C-alpha cells in the first residue's frame, strides 16, 4: 500500500506505474504543479531579461554609436548621420 501524494491517505496501487493520487486530490495536485511550472518559467524569463538588459545598457542602443563621443566634431557628426540613415529617420 502506498499513500496519496496530496492528502497522505492510503492508496491501493495495482501496478507499479499506477496513479499516485486519489481522484479527488488529482485535480488539486495538477493545478499546484501547473502553478509551480508557471512560476519557474516566469523566474527564468525574468533572469534572462535582466541579463539581456545588463549586456545592452552599456551602449545607447544603436549600432554604431557608443556612450562616449568622438573628440573630433566632423567624425562624430558623420557617425550620427550614418546612424540616422540606418534607422531611416533622416
C-alpha angles and dihedrals in degrees: 000000000000132000131246110260091220107043102013096232119139116276128195113228119194097182133028092246095043125126121304098202139050112255091251093049096046094075092053093045095051091047091052092048091050091052091049090049091051092048091050091050091048092052091046092051092047092052091050091047091053092048091049092049093049090052094054102035090083090070132052090249096257132109107244104015122087132192090261119072125226113255092222111076096211093053092047092049091049091051092050092048091049091051092048090052091048091053090044091234098122 
